[in-house]
């Protein structure tokens, strides 16, 4: 797997910065960000998608993406679309 670096949260320091990549093999967007706190996770469990079981599957996580990272996510979406996979 090879990841194309897209960008990092411009408002964070040298460690723990939310970061976005695009997987060059399948155009998936890969995100490193803040782990959601228990209150947020609880809200996600209570406000589940229609037709889906409540809970967060073991193979999934809830993360928080800072709003200031939206432009970087748009860039990642554009890169994924350009890959046309």
N, CA, C and O atoms as a CHARMM CRD file, in Angstrom:
* protein
*
  340
    1    1 UNK  N      0.85100  -1.17400   0.00000 PROA 1      0.00000
    2    1 UNK  CA     0.00000   0.00000   0.00000 PROA 1      0.00000
    3    1 UNK  C      0.89800   1.23900   0.00000 PROA 1      0.00000
    4    1 UNK  O      1.84600   1.34200   0.77800 PROA 1      0.00000
    5    2 UNK  N      0.57700   2.15800  -0.87900 PROA 2      0.00000
    6    2 UNK  CA     1.29700   3.43200  -0.92900 PROA 2      0.00000
    7    2 UNK  C      0.29300   4.55300  -0.70000 PROA 2      0.00000
    8    2 UNK  O     -0.74500   4.61500  -1.35800 PROA 2      0.00000
    9    3 UNK  N      0.61600   5.44200   0.24500 PROA 3      0.00000
   10    3 UNK  CA    -0.27500   6.54900   0.57200 PROA 3      0.00000
   11    3 UNK  C      0.28300   7.85200   0.02000 PROA 3      0.00000
   12    3 UNK  O      1.46200   8.16500   0.18700 PROA 3      0.00000
   13    4 UNK  N     -0.59400   8.60600  -0.64300 PROA 4      0.00000
   14    4 UNK  CA    -0.24700   9.94900  -1.09200 PROA 4      0.00000
   15    4 UNK  C     -0.58700  10.93000   0.02400 PROA 4      0.00000
   16    4 UNK  O     -1.74900  11.05600   0.41100 PROA 4      0.00000
   17    5 UNK  N      0.41500  11.61900   0.53800 PROA 5      0.00000
   18    5 UNK  CA     0.18600  12.62700   1.57100 PROA 5      0.00000
   19    5 UNK  C     -0.58800  13.78600   0.95300 PROA 5      0.00000
   20    5 UNK  O     -0.21200  14.31700  -0.09200 PROA 5      0.00000
   21    6 UNK  N     -1.69400  14.17300   1.62800 PROA 6      0.00000
   22    6 UNK  CA    -2.50500  15.29400   1.15000 PROA 6      0.00000
   23    6 UNK  C     -2.26100  16.52800   2.00700 PROA 6      0.00000
   24    6 UNK  O     -1.99500  17.60600   1.47600 PROA 6      0.00000
   25    7 UNK  N     -2.34700  16.38700   3.30900 PROA 7      0.00000
   26    7 UNK  CA    -2.13000  17.55300   4.15200 PROA 7      0.00000
   27    7 UNK  C     -2.29300  17.24300   5.62200 PROA 7      0.00000
   28    7 UNK  O     -2.72300  16.16000   6.01700 PROA 7      0.00000
   29    8 UNK  N     -1.93400  18.23400   6.41800 PROA 8      0.00000
   30    8 UNK  CA    -1.98000  18.12500   7.86300 PROA 8      0.00000
   31    8 UNK  C     -2.70600  19.35300   8.40800 PROA 8      0.00000
   32    8 UNK  O     -2.68300  20.42100   7.79600 PROA 8      0.00000
   33    9 UNK  N     -3.34000  19.19300   9.54900 PROA 9      0.00000
   34    9 UNK  CA    -4.02700  20.30700  10.20000 PROA 9      0.00000
   35    9 UNK  C     -3.02600  21.44300  10.40700 PROA 9      0.00000
   36    9 UNK  O     -2.02700  21.26500  11.10400 PROA 9      0.00000
   37   10 UNK  N     -3.28100  22.60500   9.81000 PROA 10     0.00000
   38   10 UNK  CA    -2.31400  23.69000   9.89600 PROA 10     0.00000
   39   10 UNK  C     -2.21200  24.33200  11.27900 PROA 10     0.00000
   40   10 UNK  O     -1.27200  25.08100  11.54400 PROA 10     0.00000
   41   11 UNK  N     -3.16000  24.04900  12.15400 PROA 11     0.00000
   42   11 UNK  CA    -3.17100  24.69900  13.46100 PROA 11     0.00000
   43   11 UNK  C     -2.62300  23.83100  14.58600 PROA 11     0.00000
   44   11 UNK  O     -2.80700  24.16100  15.75700 PROA 11     0.00000
   45   12 UNK  N     -1.96300  22.74500  14.26000 PROA 12     0.00000
   46   12 UNK  CA    -1.39900  21.90100  15.30500 PROA 12     0.00000
   47   12 UNK  C      0.11400  21.93200  15.22000 PROA 12     0.00000
   48   12 UNK  O      0.68800  22.38000  14.22700 PROA 12     0.00000
   49   13 UNK  N      0.73900  21.45700  16.25600 PROA 13     0.00000
   50   13 UNK  CA     2.19700  21.48800  16.32700 PROA 13     0.00000
   51   13 UNK  C      2.84300  20.33800  15.58200 PROA 13     0.00000
   52   13 UNK  O      2.30800  19.83400  14.59500 PROA 13     0.00000
   53   14 UNK  N      4.00100  19.93400  16.07100 PROA 14     0.00000
   54   14 UNK  CA     4.80100  18.91500  15.40100 PROA 14     0.00000
   55   14 UNK  C      4.40200  17.48400  15.74600 PROA 14     0.00000
   56   14 UNK  O      4.92300  16.54100  15.15100 PROA 14     0.00000
   57   15 UNK  N      3.48300  17.30700  16.70100 PROA 15     0.00000
   58   15 UNK  CA     3.07800  15.94500  17.04900 PROA 15     0.00000
   59   15 UNK  C      1.56100  15.89800  17.23100 PROA 15     0.00000
   60   15 UNK  O      0.94200  16.87900  17.64400 PROA 15     0.00000
   61   16 UNK  N      0.98300  14.75500  16.91900 PROA 16     0.00000
   62   16 UNK  CA    -0.44700  14.55600  17.11200 PROA 16     0.00000
   63   16 UNK  C     -1.31900  15.32200  16.13900 PROA 16     0.00000
   64   16 UNK  O     -2.49000  15.57200  16.42500 PROA 16     0.00000
   65   17 UNK  N     -0.78200  15.69300  15.01500 PROA 17     0.00000
   66   17 UNK  CA    -1.53900  16.49900  14.06600 PROA 17     0.00000
   67   17 UNK  C     -2.47500  15.65100  13.21800 PROA 17     0.00000
   68   17 UNK  O     -2.03800  14.65800  12.63600 PROA 17     0.00000
   69   18 UNK  N     -3.77800  16.02400  13.13000 PROA 18     0.00000
   70   18 UNK  CA    -4.66000  15.33500  12.19500 PROA 18     0.00000
   71   18 UNK  C     -4.08400  15.42400  10.77100 PROA 18     0.00000
   72   18 UNK  O     -3.68100  16.49400  10.31500 PROA 18     0.00000
   73   19 UNK  N     -4.05600  14.29100  10.09400 PROA 19     0.00000
   74   19 UNK  CA    -3.39700  14.17700   8.79400 PROA 19     0.00000
   75   19 UNK  C     -4.29300  13.40600   7.83600 PROA 19     0.00000
   76   19 UNK  O     -5.06100  12.54000   8.25500 PROA 19     0.00000
   77   20 UNK  N     -4.19400  13.72500   6.54000 PROA 20     0.00000
   78   20 UNK  CA    -5.01200  13.07400   5.51600 PROA 20     0.00000
   79   20 UNK  C     -4.10600  12.54600   4.40400 PROA 20     0.00000
   80   20 UNK  O     -3.19400  13.23400   3.94600 PROA 20     0.00000
   81   21 UNK  N     -4.37700  11.30900   3.98000 PROA 21     0.00000
   82   21 UNK  CA    -3.71000  10.67600   2.85100 PROA 21     0.00000
   83   21 UNK  C     -4.76100  10.07000   1.93000 PROA 21     0.00000
   84   21 UNK  O     -5.91900   9.92200   2.32100 PROA 21     0.00000
   85   22 UNK  N     -4.36200   9.71600   0.70100 PROA 22     0.00000
   86   22 UNK  CA    -5.19200   8.93100  -0.20300 PROA 22     0.00000
   87   22 UNK  C     -4.39900   7.67800  -0.57100 PROA 22     0.00000
   88   22 UNK  O     -3.24200   7.76300  -0.98300 PROA 22     0.00000
   89   23 UNK  N     -5.03500   6.51200  -0.41800 PROA 23     0.00000
   90   23 UNK  CA    -4.42400   5.23200  -0.77100 PROA 23     0.00000
   91   23 UNK  C     -4.35800   5.15600  -2.29400 PROA 23     0.00000
   92   23 UNK  O     -5.38700   5.19700  -2.96800 PROA 23     0.00000
   93   24 UNK  N     -3.16100   5.04600  -2.82400 PROA 24     0.00000
   94   24 UNK  CA    -2.99100   5.05500  -4.27600 PROA 24     0.00000
   95   24 UNK  C     -3.48500   3.77100  -4.94100 PROA 24     0.00000
   96   24 UNK  O     -3.68600   3.75500  -6.15500 PROA 24     0.00000
   97   25 UNK  N     -3.68600   2.70500  -4.18300 PROA 25     0.00000
   98   25 UNK  CA    -4.15300   1.44700  -4.75700 PROA 25     0.00000
   99   25 UNK  C     -5.66200   1.42800  -4.98500 PROA 25     0.00000
  100   25 UNK  O     -6.13700   0.84300  -5.95900 PROA 25     0.00000
  101   26 UNK  N     -6.42500   2.07500  -4.07800 PROA 26     0.00000
  102   26 UNK  CA    -7.88700   1.97800  -4.20400 PROA 26     0.00000
  103   26 UNK  C     -8.59900   3.31400  -3.99900 PROA 26     0.00000
  104   26 UNK  O     -9.83000   3.35500  -3.99300 PROA 26     0.00000
  105   27 UNK  N     -7.85500   4.39800  -3.83400 PROA 27     0.00000
  106   27 UNK  CA    -8.39500   5.76100  -3.67100 PROA 27     0.00000
  107   27 UNK  C     -9.15500   5.96300  -2.35800 PROA 27     0.00000
  108   27 UNK  O     -9.89800   6.93700  -2.22800 PROA 27     0.00000
  109   28 UNK  N     -8.98600   5.06500  -1.38400 PROA 28     0.00000
  110   28 UNK  CA    -9.57100   5.29900  -0.06800 PROA 28     0.00000
  111   28 UNK  C     -8.90700   6.51200   0.57700 PROA 28     0.00000
  112   28 UNK  O     -7.71500   6.75100   0.38500 PROA 28     0.00000
  113   29 UNK  N     -9.67900   7.26800   1.33600 PROA 29     0.00000
  114   29 UNK  CA    -9.13600   8.37900   2.10200 PROA 29     0.00000
  115   29 UNK  C     -8.77500   7.85100   3.48200 PROA 29     0.00000
  116   29 UNK  O     -9.60400   7.23100   4.14800 PROA 29     0.00000
  117   30 UNK  N     -7.55300   8.09000   3.91300 PROA 30     0.00000
  118   30 UNK  CA    -7.04100   7.61200   5.19600 PROA 30     0.00000
  119   30 UNK  C     -6.82400   8.83500   6.08000 PROA 30     0.00000
  120   30 UNK  O     -6.16600   9.79400   5.67800 PROA 30     0.00000
  121   31 UNK  N     -7.38600   8.79100   7.29600 PROA 31     0.00000
  122   31 UNK  CA    -7.35100   9.94900   8.18200 PROA 31     0.00000
  123   31 UNK  C     -6.79400   9.56500   9.54400 PROA 31     0.00000
  124   31 UNK  O     -7.21000   8.57500  10.14600 PROA 31     0.00000
  125   32 UNK  N     -5.86100  10.35200  10.01200 PROA 32     0.00000
  126   32 UNK  CA    -5.40200  10.28400  11.40100 PROA 32     0.00000
  127   32 UNK  C     -5.99800  11.50200  12.08700 PROA 32     0.00000
  128   32 UNK  O     -5.80700  12.63000  11.63300 PROA 32     0.00000
  129   33 UNK  N     -6.71300  11.28200  13.16800 PROA 33     0.00000
  130   33 UNK  CA    -7.29800  12.41800  13.86600 PROA 33     0.00000
  131   33 UNK  C     -7.51700  12.07000  15.33100 PROA 33     0.00000
  132   33 UNK  O     -7.05300  11.03700  15.81400 PROA 33     0.00000
  133   34 UNK  N     -8.22200  12.93600  16.01900 PROA 34     0.00000
  134   34 UNK  CA    -8.46000  12.77000  17.44600 PROA 34     0.00000
  135   34 UNK  C     -9.48000  11.67000  17.71100 PROA 34     0.00000
  136   34 UNK  O    -10.51000  11.61200  17.04000 PROA 34     0.00000
  137   35 UNK  N     -9.21300  10.80700  18.66900 PROA 35     0.00000
  138   35 UNK  CA   -10.17100   9.79900  19.08700 PROA 35     0.00000
  139   35 UNK  C    -11.33000  10.49900  19.78400 PROA 35     0.00000
  140   35 UNK  O    -11.12300  11.33800  20.66100 PROA 35     0.00000
  141   36 UNK  N    -12.54400  10.15100  19.39200 PROA 36     0.00000
  142   36 UNK  CA   -13.72200  10.76300  20.01300 PROA 36     0.00000
  143   36 UNK  C    -13.82100  10.34300  21.47400 PROA 36     0.00000
  144   36 UNK  O    -13.48900   9.21400  21.83500 PROA 36     0.00000
  145   37 UNK  N    -14.28400  11.26900  22.30300 PROA 37     0.00000
  146   37 UNK  CA   -14.44900  10.95100  23.72500 PROA 37     0.00000
  147   37 UNK  C    -15.69100  10.07800  23.91600 PROA 37     0.00000
  148   37 UNK  O    -16.46800   9.87200  22.98300 PROA 37     0.00000
  149   38 UNK  N    -15.86500   9.57200  25.13200 PROA 38     0.00000
  150   38 UNK  CA   -16.97000   8.65300  25.42300 PROA 38     0.00000
  151   38 UNK  C    -18.33700   9.29500  25.18500 PROA 38     0.00000
  152   38 UNK  O    -19.25600   8.62200  24.72000 PROA 38     0.00000
  153   39 UNK  N    -18.48400  10.57900  25.49500 PROA 39     0.00000
  154   39 UNK  CA   -19.76700  11.25400  25.27300 PROA 39     0.00000
  155   39 UNK  C    -20.11600  11.27100  23.78100 PROA 39     0.00000
  156   39 UNK  O    -21.26500  11.03400  23.40700 PROA 39     0.00000
  157   40 UNK  N    -19.13700  11.54900  22.94600 PROA 40     0.00000
  158   40 UNK  CA   -19.36500  11.56300  21.49500 PROA 40     0.00000
  159   40 UNK  C    -19.68100  10.16000  20.99900 PROA 40     0.00000
  160   40 UNK  O    -20.60700   9.96700  20.21200 PROA 40     0.00000
  161   41 UNK  N    -18.91100   9.18000  21.46100 PROA 41     0.00000
  162   41 UNK  CA   -19.16800   7.79000  21.06000 PROA 41     0.00000
  163   41 UNK  C    -20.58200   7.37300  21.47000 PROA 41     0.00000
  164   41 UNK  O    -21.28500   6.70300  20.71300 PROA 41     0.00000
  165   42 UNK  N    -20.98700   7.77300  22.67000 PROA 42     0.00000
  166   42 UNK  CA   -22.33300   7.44900  23.14200 PROA 42     0.00000
  167   42 UNK  C    -23.40200   8.05700  22.25700 PROA 42     0.00000
  168   42 UNK  O    -24.40700   7.40900  21.96600 PROA 42     0.00000
  169   43 UNK  N    -23.20100   9.28600  21.82800 PROA 43     0.00000
  170   43 UNK  CA   -24.15700   9.93200  20.92300 PROA 43     0.00000
  171   43 UNK  C    -24.21300   9.20300  19.58400 PROA 43     0.00000
  172   43 UNK  O    -25.28700   9.05500  19.00000 PROA 43     0.00000
  173   44 UNK  N    -23.06900   8.75100  19.09900 PROA 44     0.00000
  174   44 UNK  CA   -23.04800   7.99600  17.83700 PROA 44     0.00000
  175   44 UNK  C    -23.82200   6.68800  17.96300 PROA 44     0.00000
  176   44 UNK  O    -24.53500   6.28800  17.04300 PROA 44     0.00000
  177   45 UNK  N    -23.67800   6.03000  19.10300 PROA 45     0.00000
  178   45 UNK  CA   -24.39700   4.77300  19.32600 PROA 45     0.00000
  179   45 UNK  C    -25.90000   5.02600  19.39000 PROA 45     0.00000
  180   45 UNK  O    -26.68000   4.24600  18.84400 PROA 45     0.00000
  181   46 UNK  N    -26.31100   6.10000  20.04700 PROA 46     0.00000
  182   46 UNK  CA   -27.73600   6.41000  20.16800 PROA 46     0.00000
  183   46 UNK  C    -28.34700   6.91900  18.85700 PROA 46     0.00000
  184   46 UNK  O    -29.52200   6.67600  18.58200 PROA 46     0.00000
  185   47 UNK  N    -27.55900   7.61400  18.06300 PROA 47     0.00000
  186   47 UNK  CA   -28.05100   8.21000  16.82000 PROA 47     0.00000
  187   47 UNK  C    -27.51800   7.40400  15.64500 PROA 47     0.00000
  188   47 UNK  O    -26.78500   7.92200  14.80300 PROA 47     0.00000
  189   48 UNK  N    -27.89200   6.14100  15.59900 PROA 48     0.00000
  190   48 UNK  CA   -27.35400   5.21800  14.60800 PROA 48     0.00000
  191   48 UNK  C    -28.02700   5.41500  13.25000 PROA 48     0.00000
  192   48 UNK  O    -29.10700   5.99900  13.16400 PROA 48     0.00000
  193   49 UNK  N    -27.40200   4.93900  12.22400 PROA 49     0.00000
  194   49 UNK  CA   -27.95800   5.03300  10.87100 PROA 49     0.00000
  195   49 UNK  C    -29.21100   4.16800  10.76100 PROA 49     0.00000
  196   49 UNK  O    -29.23700   3.05000  11.27600 PROA 49     0.00000
  197   50 UNK  N    -30.24900   4.67200  10.09700 PROA 50     0.00000
  198   50 UNK  CA   -31.47600   3.88200   9.94000 PROA 50     0.00000
  199   50 UNK  C    -31.18200   2.51000   9.33000 PROA 50     0.00000
  200   50 UNK  O    -30.43600   2.39000   8.35800 PROA 50     0.00000
  201   51 UNK  N    -31.77800   1.49600   9.91600 PROA 51     0.00000
  202   51 UNK  CA   -31.60300   0.13400   9.42000 PROA 51     0.00000
  203   51 UNK  C    -30.33900  -0.55300   9.89900 PROA 51     0.00000
  204   51 UNK  O    -30.06800  -1.68800   9.50700 PROA 51     0.00000
  205   52 UNK  N    -29.57000   0.10600  10.73000 PROA 52     0.00000
  206   52 UNK  CA   -28.33200  -0.47600  11.24500 PROA 52     0.00000
  207   52 UNK  C    -28.47700  -0.75600  12.73600 PROA 52     0.00000
  208   52 UNK  O    -29.21800  -0.07000  13.44000 PROA 52     0.00000
  209   53 UNK  N    -27.76800  -1.76300  13.20200 PROA 53     0.00000
  210   53 UNK  CA   -27.78300  -2.08700  14.62300 PROA 53     0.00000
  211   53 UNK  C    -27.05400  -0.99300  15.39300 PROA 53     0.00000
  212   53 UNK  O    -26.13500  -0.35600  14.87800 PROA 53     0.00000
  213   54 UNK  N    -27.48400  -0.78600  16.64100 PROA 54     0.00000
  214   54 UNK  CA   -26.78700   0.17600  17.49100 PROA 54     0.00000
  215   54 UNK  C    -25.42500  -0.38400  17.88000 PROA 54     0.00000
  216   54 UNK  O    -25.21900  -1.59600  17.94600 PROA 54     0.00000
  217   55 UNK  N    -24.52300   0.51800  18.12900 PROA 55     0.00000
  218   55 UNK  CA   -23.19000   0.10500  18.54200 PROA 55     0.00000
  219   55 UNK  C    -22.15500   0.47600  17.49800 PROA 55     0.00000
  220   55 UNK  O    -22.48600   0.85400  16.37500 PROA 55     0.00000
  221   56 UNK  N    -20.91600   0.36100  17.88600 PROA 56     0.00000
  222   56 UNK  CA   -19.79000   0.63000  17.00200 PROA 56     0.00000
  223   56 UNK  C    -19.05600  -0.69100  16.82900 PROA 56     0.00000
  224   56 UNK  O    -18.51200  -1.22500  17.79600 PROA 56     0.00000
  225   57 UNK  N    -19.03400  -1.22600  15.61500 PROA 57     0.00000
  226   57 UNK  CA   -18.36700  -2.50900  15.40700 PROA 57     0.00000
  227   57 UNK  C    -16.90100  -2.45500  15.83600 PROA 57     0.00000
  228   57 UNK  O    -16.26300  -1.40400  15.78900 PROA 57     0.00000
  229   58 UNK  N    -16.38800  -3.60000  16.25000 PROA 58     0.00000
  230   58 UNK  CA   -15.00400  -3.68000  16.72900 PROA 58     0.00000
  231   58 UNK  C    -13.99600  -3.21300  15.67900 PROA 58     0.00000
  232   58 UNK  O    -12.92100  -2.72800  16.02900 PROA 58     0.00000
  233   59 UNK  N    -14.33000  -3.35400  14.40600 PROA 59     0.00000
  234   59 UNK  CA   -13.38200  -2.99000  13.34900 PROA 59     0.00000
  235   59 UNK  C    -13.52800  -1.52500  12.90200 PROA 59     0.00000
  236   59 UNK  O    -12.90300  -1.11800  11.92300 PROA 59     0.00000
  237   60 UNK  N    -14.34800  -0.72900  13.61100 PROA 60     0.00000
  238   60 UNK  CA   -14.54000   0.67600  13.28100 PROA 60     0.00000
  239   60 UNK  C    -14.21700   1.55600  14.48100 PROA 60     0.00000
  240   60 UNK  O    -14.20900   1.09400  15.62200 PROA 60     0.00000
  241   61 UNK  N    -13.95100   2.82900  14.20900 PROA 61     0.00000
  242   61 UNK  CA   -13.65000   3.80700  15.25200 PROA 61     0.00000
  243   61 UNK  C    -14.44200   5.07600  14.99000 PROA 61     0.00000
  244   61 UNK  O    -14.85400   5.34300  13.86100 PROA 61     0.00000
  245   62 UNK  N    -14.65000   5.84700  16.03100 PROA 62     0.00000
  246   62 UNK  CA   -15.23200   7.17500  15.89000 PROA 62     0.00000
  247   62 UNK  C    -14.10100   8.16700  16.13100 PROA 62     0.00000
  248   62 UNK  O    -13.45700   8.14900  17.17900 PROA 62     0.00000
  249   63 UNK  N    -13.87100   9.02500  15.15400 PROA 63     0.00000
  250   63 UNK  CA   -12.83300  10.03800  15.29100 PROA 63     0.00000
  251   63 UNK  C    -13.45000  11.41700  15.08900 PROA 63     0.00000
  252   63 UNK  O    -14.51000  11.55900  14.48000 PROA 63     0.00000
  253   64 UNK  N    -12.77100  12.41600  15.60700 PROA 64     0.00000
  254   64 UNK  CA   -13.18800  13.80700  15.39400 PROA 64     0.00000
  255   64 UNK  C    -12.22900  14.43100  14.39400 PROA 64     0.00000
  256   64 UNK  O    -11.01000  14.30500  14.51200 PROA 64     0.00000
  257   65 UNK  N    -12.80300  15.10500  13.41200 PROA 65     0.00000
  258   65 UNK  CA   -12.00600  15.80800  12.41600 PROA 65     0.00000
  259   65 UNK  C    -12.25100  17.29700  12.62300 PROA 65     0.00000
  260   65 UNK  O    -13.39000  17.75000  12.51000 PROA 65     0.00000
  261   66 UNK  N    -11.21000  18.06600  12.92100 PROA 66     0.00000
  262   66 UNK  CA   -11.41100  19.49800  13.12800 PROA 66     0.00000
  263   66 UNK  C    -11.99200  20.15600  11.87800 PROA 66     0.00000
  264   66 UNK  O    -11.59300  19.83000  10.76000 PROA 66     0.00000
  265   67 UNK  N    -12.92600  21.07400  12.06500 PROA 67     0.00000
  266   67 UNK  CA   -13.54300  21.77800  10.93300 PROA 67     0.00000
  267   67 UNK  C    -12.49200  22.46400  10.07100 PROA 67     0.00000
  268   67 UNK  O    -12.67200  22.60000   8.86100 PROA 67     0.00000
  269   68 UNK  N    -11.40200  22.89300  10.68500 PROA 68     0.00000
  270   68 UNK  CA   -10.36000  23.56800   9.91000 PROA 68     0.00000
  271   68 UNK  C     -9.64800  22.62700   8.94600 PROA 68     0.00000
  272   68 UNK  O     -8.87500  23.07800   8.10100 PROA 68     0.00000
  273   69 UNK  N     -9.90300  21.31000   9.06500 PROA 69     0.00000
  274   69 UNK  CA    -9.29900  20.33500   8.15900 PROA 69     0.00000
  275   69 UNK  C    -10.17600  20.09300   6.92200 PROA 69     0.00000
  276   69 UNK  O     -9.77700  19.34600   6.02800 PROA 69     0.00000
  277   70 UNK  N    -11.33900  20.69900   6.85700 PROA 70     0.00000
  278   70 UNK  CA   -12.25500  20.50600   5.72300 PROA 70     0.00000
  279   70 UNK  C    -11.59300  20.79800   4.38100 PROA 70     0.00000
  280   70 UNK  O    -11.76100  20.00100   3.45800 PROA 70     0.00000
  281   71 UNK  N    -10.85000  21.89500   4.21700 PROA 71     0.00000
  282   71 UNK  CA   -10.20900  22.11600   2.91900 PROA 71     0.00000
  283   71 UNK  C     -9.26200  20.98000   2.52200 PROA 71     0.00000
  284   71 UNK  O     -9.16800  20.63000   1.34600 PROA 71     0.00000
  285   72 UNK  N     -8.56900  20.41300   3.49700 PROA 72     0.00000
  286   72 UNK  CA    -7.67100  19.29600   3.21600 PROA 72     0.00000
  287   72 UNK  C     -8.46700  18.06600   2.81600 PROA 72     0.00000
  288   72 UNK  O     -8.04600  17.32100   1.93100 PROA 72     0.00000
  289   73 UNK  N     -9.61100  17.83900   3.45600 PROA 73     0.00000
  290   73 UNK  CA   -10.46400  16.70500   3.07500 PROA 73     0.00000
  291   73 UNK  C    -11.01400  16.89600   1.66400 PROA 73     0.00000
  292   73 UNK  O    -11.12000  15.93300   0.90500 PROA 73     0.00000
  293   74 UNK  N    -11.36200  18.11800   1.31300 PROA 74     0.00000
  294   74 UNK  CA   -11.82400  18.37600  -0.06200 PROA 74     0.00000
  295   74 UNK  C    -10.72000  18.03200  -1.05900 PROA 74     0.00000
  296   74 UNK  O    -10.98000  17.43800  -2.10600 PROA 74     0.00000
  297   75 UNK  N     -9.50000  18.40600  -0.72900 PROA 75     0.00000
  298   75 UNK  CA    -8.37300  18.08600  -1.60000 PROA 75     0.00000
  299   75 UNK  C     -8.20000  16.57400  -1.72700 PROA 75     0.00000
  300   75 UNK  O     -7.91200  16.06600  -2.81100 PROA 75     0.00000
  301   76 UNK  N     -8.37800  15.85300  -0.61000 PROA 76     0.00000
  302   76 UNK  CA    -8.27800  14.39200  -0.64100 PROA 76     0.00000
  303   76 UNK  C     -9.38600  13.79300  -1.49600 PROA 76     0.00000
  304   76 UNK  O     -9.14600  12.85200  -2.25200 PROA 76     0.00000
  305   77 UNK  N    -10.59900  14.33200  -1.38300 PROA 77     0.00000
  306   77 UNK  CA   -11.71200  13.84700  -2.20700 PROA 77     0.00000
  307   77 UNK  C    -11.40500  14.06600  -3.68600 PROA 77     0.00000
  308   77 UNK  O    -11.66800  13.19200  -4.51200 PROA 77     0.00000
  309   78 UNK  N    -10.85200  15.22600  -4.02000 PROA 78     0.00000
  310   78 UNK  CA   -10.49300  15.51000  -5.41000 PROA 78     0.00000
  311   78 UNK  C     -9.42600  14.52900  -5.90100 PROA 78     0.00000
  312   78 UNK  O     -9.50000  14.04500  -7.03000 PROA 78     0.00000
  313   79 UNK  N     -8.43800  14.23700  -5.05800 PROA 79     0.00000
  314   79 UNK  CA    -7.38200  13.28500  -5.44000 PROA 79     0.00000
  315   79 UNK  C     -7.95900  11.89800  -5.64700 PROA 79     0.00000
  316   79 UNK  O     -7.57100  11.19600  -6.58100 PROA 79     0.00000
  317   80 UNK  N     -8.88200  11.49500  -4.78700 PROA 80     0.00000
  318   80 UNK  CA    -9.51700  10.17700  -4.91600 PROA 80     0.00000
  319   80 UNK  C    -10.33400  10.11400  -6.21100 PROA 80     0.00000
  320   80 UNK  O    -10.31100   9.10000  -6.90900 PROA 80     0.00000
  321   81 UNK  N    -11.04500  11.17700  -6.52800 PROA 81     0.00000
  322   81 UNK  CA   -11.82400  11.19500  -7.77600 PROA 81     0.00000
  323   81 UNK  C    -10.91400  11.16800  -8.99700 PROA 81     0.00000
  324   81 UNK  O    -11.22200  10.49900  -9.98300 PROA 81     0.00000
  325   82 UNK  N     -9.81000  11.88000  -8.93900 PROA 82     0.00000
  326   82 UNK  CA    -8.86700  11.88600 -10.06400 PROA 82     0.00000
  327   82 UNK  C     -8.30300  10.49000 -10.31900 PROA 82     0.00000
  328   82 UNK  O     -7.99600  10.13600 -11.45800 PROA 82     0.00000
  329   83 UNK  N     -8.17000   9.71100  -9.26700 PROA 83     0.00000
  330   83 UNK  CA    -7.63500   8.34100  -9.41100 PROA 83     0.00000
  331   83 UNK  C     -8.58900   7.47600 -10.22700 PROA 83     0.00000
  332   83 UNK  O     -8.15800   6.51600 -10.86600 PROA 83     0.00000
  333   84 UNK  N     -9.86700   7.79900 -10.21500 PROA 84     0.00000
  334   84 UNK  CA   -10.90500   7.09800 -10.98600 PROA 84     0.00000
  335   84 UNK  C    -10.79000   5.58100 -10.86500 PROA 84     0.00000
  336   84 UNK  O    -10.77500   4.85800 -11.86100 PROA 84     0.00000
  337   85 UNK  N    -10.70900   5.12600  -9.63000 PROA 85     0.00000
  338   85 UNK  CA   -10.59500   3.67600  -9.40600 PROA 85     0.00000
  339   85 UNK  C    -11.94000   3.05800  -9.18300 PROA 85     0.00000
  340   85 UNK  O    -12.03700   1.84800  -8.97900 PROA 85     0.00000
